[in-house]
């Protein structure tokens, strides 16, 4: 089973930026980011296929978030800009063998990292 280790996150002011990282123990078909705020369901943020570079984004983060990868390190990055209070959540990296936009296809999850945006 692939292991995922996350880093980054923290607290920022509204309008600030953060970068999250997720390193996989081996190659995976795709990697994605989900988030879960207190009292809310987990929702997809972004995903990427490392080989092709094809990306997808949730509508609520488009234009503010960018996902990228470094295949030499089996690492994906989530750059988040213009952060809003509603972006406050626990962010999770996930790996899937065929669709990283769907959490029910996950074969592995990262440990989670908190992002807090304050006004």
C-alpha positions as CSV (number, residue, x, y, z in Angstrom):
1,X,0.0,0.0,0.0
2,X,1.3,3.4,-0.9
3,X,2.1,5.7,2.0
4,X,1.4,9.4,1.9
5,X,3.1,12.0,4.0
6,X,1.9,15.5,4.1
7,X,3.6,18.7,5.1
8,X,2.8,22.4,5.1
9,X,-0.4,24.1,6.2
10,X,-0.8,26.4,9.2
11,X,-2.6,29.7,9.9
12,X,-2.8,32.7,7.7
13,X,-4.7,35.9,7.3
14,X,-7.4,36.4,4.7
15,X,-5.8,36.9,1.3
16,X,-2.7,35.0,2.3
17,X,-1.1,32.0,0.7
18,X,0.0,28.5,1.8
19,X,1.5,25.5,0.1
20,X,0.8,21.9,1.0
21,X,3.0,19.0,0.0
22,X,2.2,15.3,-0.3
23,X,5.0,12.8,-0.8
24,X,4.1,9.2,-1.9
25,X,6.2,6.2,-1.1
26,X,5.9,5.1,-4.8
27,X,4.3,6.1,-8.1
28,X,0.5,6.3,-8.1
29,X,-1.9,6.9,-11.0
30,X,-3.1,10.1,-9.5
31,X,-2.9,12.1,-6.3
32,X,-5.5,14.5,-5.0
33,X,-6.4,16.8,-2.2
34,X,-9.6,16.8,-0.2
35,X,-10.7,19.0,2.7
36,X,-13.1,18.7,5.6
37,X,-14.3,21.6,7.7
38,X,-16.0,21.0,11.1
39,X,-19.5,19.8,10.6
40,X,-19.2,19.5,6.9
41,X,-18.7,16.7,4.5
42,X,-15.3,16.1,2.9
43,X,-15.0,17.8,-0.5
44,X,-12.5,17.5,-3.3
45,X,-10.1,20.4,-3.9
46,X,-7.8,19.4,-6.7
47,X,-6.2,16.3,-8.3
48,X,-3.4,15.6,-10.7
49,X,-2.1,12.6,-12.8
50,X,1.6,12.7,-12.3
51,X,2.5,11.2,-15.7
52,X,0.3,13.4,-17.9
53,X,0.0,16.4,-15.7
54,X,-3.7,16.5,-16.2
55,X,-5.4,18.5,-13.4
56,X,-8.8,19.1,-12.0
57,X,-10.2,21.6,-9.5
58,X,-13.2,22.1,-7.4
59,X,-15.3,25.0,-8.5
60,X,-14.9,26.8,-5.2
61,X,-11.1,27.0,-5.5
62,X,-10.7,27.5,-9.2
63,X,-8.4,30.5,-9.9
64,X,-7.0,30.5,-6.4
65,X,-5.4,27.0,-6.2
66,X,-2.8,25.3,-8.3
67,X,-1.7,21.7,-8.0
68,X,1.6,20.6,-9.4
69,X,4.0,17.6,-9.2
70,X,7.6,16.7,-9.0
71,X,7.8,13.2,-10.3
72,X,11.4,12.8,-9.3
73,X,10.2,13.0,-5.7
74,X,6.8,11.4,-6.0
75,X,5.5,14.7,-4.5
76,X,2.5,16.9,-5.3
77,X,2.1,20.4,-4.2
78,X,-1.1,22.4,-3.5
79,X,-0.5,26.1,-3.8
80,X,-3.3,28.1,-2.3
81,X,-3.6,31.8,-2.8
82,X,-6.2,34.5,-1.9
83,X,-7.3,32.3,1.0
84,X,-10.7,32.9,2.6
85,X,-12.1,32.0,6.0
86,X,-14.2,29.3,4.3
87,X,-11.0,27.6,3.2
88,X,-10.4,26.7,6.8
89,X,-10.4,22.9,7.1
90,X,-8.3,19.8,7.5
91,X,-6.7,19.0,4.2
92,X,-6.0,15.4,3.2
93,X,-3.9,14.1,0.4
94,X,-5.2,10.9,-1.3
95,X,-4.1,8.4,-3.8
96,X,-6.2,6.5,-6.2
97,X,-5.7,4.0,-9.0
98,X,-8.2,5.6,-11.4
99,X,-10.0,8.7,-10.2
100,X,-8.6,11.2,-7.6
101,X,-11.7,13.4,-7.9
102,X,-13.7,10.7,-6.1
103,X,-12.8,9.9,-2.5
104,X,-14.5,6.5,-2.7
105,X,-11.7,5.4,-5.0
106,X,-8.9,6.2,-2.5
107,X,-6.4,3.5,-1.8
108,X,-4.5,5.6,0.7
109,X,-4.8,8.9,2.7
110,X,-2.3,11.3,4.2
111,X,-2.4,12.1,7.8
112,X,-4.1,15.4,7.3
113,X,-2.9,19.0,7.9
114,X,-4.9,21.9,9.3
115,X,-5.3,25.1,7.3
116,X,-6.8,28.0,9.2
117,X,-7.6,31.4,7.6
118,X,-8.5,34.2,9.9
119,X,-9.9,37.6,9.2
